Amino acid sequence: MGRRKKIVQECERLMDDPENIRNIAIAAHVDHGKTTLTDNLLAGAGMISDETAGEQLAMDTEEDEQERGITIDAANVSMTHEYEDQNHLINLIDTPGHVDFGGDVTRAMRAVDGALVVVDAVEGAMPQTETVLRQALREGVKPTLFINKVDRLISELQEGPEEMQERLLAVIRDVNELIRGMTEDMDDIDDWTVSVEEGTVGFGSALYKWGVSMPSMQRTGMDFGEIMELERSDKRQELHERTPLSDVVLDMVCEHFPNPINAQPRRIPRVWRGDDQSEIAEQMRLVDEDGEVVLMVTDIAMDPHAGEVASGRVFSGTLEKGQELYVSGTAGKNRIQSVGVYMGGEREEVDEVPAGNIAAVTGLKDAIAGSTVSSVEMTPFESIEHISEPVITKSVEAKNMDDLPKLIETLRQVSKEDPTIQIEINEETGEHLISGQGELHLEVITQRIEKNQGIPVNTGEPIVVYREQPQRASDQVEGISPNRHNRFYISIEPMADEIVETIQLGEASMDMPEQDRREALQDAGMDKDTSQNVEHMHGTNILIDDTKGIQHLNETMELVIEGLEEALDNGPLANEPVQGSLIRLHDARLHEDTIHRGPAQVIPATREAVHKALIDGQIKMLEPMQDVRIDVPNDHMGAASGEIQGRRGRVDDMYQEGDLMVVEGIAPVGEMIGFASDIRSATEGRASWNTENAGFEVMSDSLQRDKIMEIRERKGMKLELPPSIDYI
């Protein structure tokens, strides 16, 4: 029997014992060593050879990941580890660190109970470290810390024991500050800060496969002085043999991460808003393998042989082949073709996967990332809220018209697999727009369409996604239907940032019970009367029904909402989406006869009223911004800050960190296209940098008109603005 088969059998045996299961994600800033660390853990579990660990990058299973040297897709693996004479099953997800693939991190956090945050000892906590921590804590996932690349402090930077200790303590301090700041309002979390004494911090080198923690030092009798000596005299193999990284990390996982039995009672109320007294709620809290099946799909991937594979967390019940299950938001049932567990890039079929595990399932053709799959109809889980929205768009068209149906099918598949991608398919023109998190995100997607699907495509230049938003409260305006028999009276005002953020984070939505939604909006600063009259939400816009007893409004409201959505999707300035507006319907005059207040009358009337009110509220263009951080040697600092300022950006801070200068600033996404090659040549390739989406800001007045005209021309719209837009 092969080694792999043995491991699969051992995993199957342990699946039924949730007390000894740990579901964990490894998360970090790009290039801090997650995938190399995962290699070590796989070697420790006997799944890959010890010699190639750290270089094999077993979890980067796609060709383009190996080529680019970065993780693009979250990858799952199940392994076993013996701790205190008890074998444990560890289901691990290795997540990407690059900001463009942050959606994978968010989705992975829904499936796990613990997050091992990896930080580079030299670089310290970086912007993306903060983002992944926030993603974990928002989902109620407990963090521990592993400080990687300690070998560089000893060998490259030649630091003495005091300097080194100071540097490592500073990293722990920074991470704890982030954790404290993010958890202070969370009632269900005690103190999740990490500490060396408690054993929730590990140190080591994933590349040279050694690691230590306070418990491991006590066990092996090694101390930092001895480690520094072995590292400096190049005895890394001895170091690895005496204190292997995999043992230190996997012991920490078994000891300090919660098992599903401890985690689910705390996590269920966070991610599910159903009736907490119901039987299904109790089954999920108890991780009941005999209960109803409840699976939360966190990832969809294409397997060339098996078709679509959905992976996710089983919260209750037991998944088996042949079961017929409901998929939230779709009619009918889907039949499970196979169930399995992941062994890195390979999927191993098993007979069943009980509650508390992460499973891979085929046959769920209606599921998308974020679906709730269950044996009885139930309230679905909260949708997985991605922190950033798409900010850049590319057009994609098939080079050969014959490939068009296949391309459309592939694009639909892409949006199913990655909800942070938005696809707009125009079947008439054959041009399709893909919107994503950044240049790299779109580059990877289009490359995969060409390579994996064999469809040659032409891609357009990247186009930046803009927004429109009113800047002040408008007067009441009137929208009249084409037959002049129906009138709507509407006003619009900009909404407070706190309310917009509450909607973006999914803390207030139309899917929630009305009482919860009202409370969430009031907590964000909306006044009580307004929060009671919320009729509809679209994007980050809210419709308030302030009318009193108007006949026929009930049956017309659906059409009003349709007109409103059309108007908000295509703002009056340049057909860009409107965000952050509060729309009040004050009054309506409706024709007695249904035939005279149909869609052809109500929709244009509402659209006209909304656009008029937006213009009266001095609507302006917003552009997406990015936070930029550049680490650069002293003598290239001027060139680095010049690169930000030359792109209409501003430099907010410059400070020394080790032997490098750090330049921090913010710049518009539209100006950051091509930044990678420019910064390389400006600093002779000495700079390392990263960007992070920073929301939308009002574009400066001097640029508004030119930008609006440029977009209108691109979209084939009339080039003169309505005379009422005289303030731009």
JOLIN-V569224 format. One line per field, one symbol per residue. ss: DSSP state (H for helix, E for strand, L for the rest). phi: phi as a letter, one per 30 degrees, with the letter a starting at -180 (. if undefined). psi: psi as a letter, one per 40 degrees, with the letter a starting at -180 (. if undefined). A space follows every 50 residues. Layout:
ss=???
phi=???
psi=???
This chain:
ss=LLHHHHHHHHHHHHLLLHHHEEEEEEEELLLLLHHHHHHHHHHHLLLLLL LLLLLLLLLLLLHHHHHHLLLLLLEEEEEEEEELLEEEEEEEEELLLLHH HHHHHHHHHHHLLEEEEEEELLLLLLHHHHHHHHHHHHLLLEEEEEEELH HHHHHLLLLLHHHHHHHHHHHHHHHHHHHHHHHLLLLLLLLLLLLLLLLL EEEEELLLLEEEEHHHHHHHLLLHHHHHHHHHLLLHHHHHHHLEHHHHHH HHHHHHLLLHHHHHHHHHHHHELLLLLLHHHHHHHLLLLLLLLEEEEEEE EEELLLEEEEEEEEEELEEELLLEEEELLLLLEEELLEEEEEELLEEEEE LEEELLLEEEEELLLLLLLLLEEELLLLLLELLLLLLLLLLEEEEEEELL HHHHHHHHHHHHHHHHHLLLLEEEELLLLLLEEEEELLHHHHHHHHHHHH HHHLLLEEELLLEELEEEELLLLLLLEEEELLLLLLEEEEEEEELLHHHH HHHHLLLLLLLLLHHHHHHHHHHLLLLHHHHHLEEEEELLEEEEELLLLL LLHHHHHHHHHHHHHHHHHLLLLLLLLELLEEEEEEEEELLLLHHHHLHH HHHHHHHHHHHHHHHHLLLEEEEEEEEEEEEEEHHHHHHHHHHHHLLLLE EEEEEEELLEEEEEEEEEHHHHLLHHHHHHHHLLLLLEEEEEEEEEEELL HHHHHHHHHHHHHHLLLLLLLLLLLLLL
phi=.dddddddddddddedbedccbcbbcbadeicjdddddeedddddicbdd ddejcdhdddddedddddibdccdbcacbcadbhibdcccccbccdcded cddddedddddccbbcccbddddidcedddddddddddcicdcbbbccid eddddddhddededddddddddedddddddddcdccddcdbcdcbdddic bbblbddcicabbedddddcidbdedddddddcicdddddddbdeddddd dddddccddeddddeddeddcbcdddcdddddddddhddcdddbbcdcab bcceccidccclccdaibdbdidcbdceibdibccddababcbidcccdb dabdejccbcbcjddcdbdjdccadbdbdddedddddccebbbbcbbddc eddeeddddddddedddbddccccccdddicbcccbdlededdddddddd ddcicdbccdddcddcbbadcadcddbcccdedicbbbcbbbbdcdedde dddddidbadddeedddeddddddjddeddddcdcabbiccbccccdbhc didedceededddddedddbdddahcdcbicccccdaacbdededcbded cdddddeddddddddddhdbdccdcbdbbbcadedcddddddddddchcb ccabadbiccccccabbdeedddideddddddchicccbabbdbicbddd edceddddddddddcicddcdeedcccc
psi=hidddddddddddedegddfihhiihiiiheefdddddddddddefdiid dehdddfdegdidddddefihdihhiihiihhhfehhihhhihhiiehdd fdddddddddeieihhhhhhdddahiddddddddddddefhhiihhhifd ddddddefiiddddddddddddddddddddddedehdehbheiiiddeee hiiahddefiiiiddddddeeiidddddddddeffdddddddghdddddd dddddeiiidddddddddddehfaheeidddddddefheeaihhhhheih ihhddeahhhiahhdiahhiieihiihheiiaiihhdiiaihgbeihhii dihiieihihhiegdeiiheihhieihihiiiihhhdiiheiiiihihdh ddeddddddddddddddgeehhhhhgddeehihhhaeidddddddddddd ddefhhihiiihhihiiihieihiihihhhideeehihhiiiiiiidddd ddddeeehieeiiddddddddddeeiiddddeehdihhbfihhhgeihfh ieddeedddddddddddddgiedffiiiifihhhhdiihiidhddefade ddddddddddddddddefiihiiiihhhhhhiideedddddddddeffii hdihihhbeiihhhaiihddeeheddddddddefeeiiiiihhfaiihii ddedddddddddddefiiehiidegee.
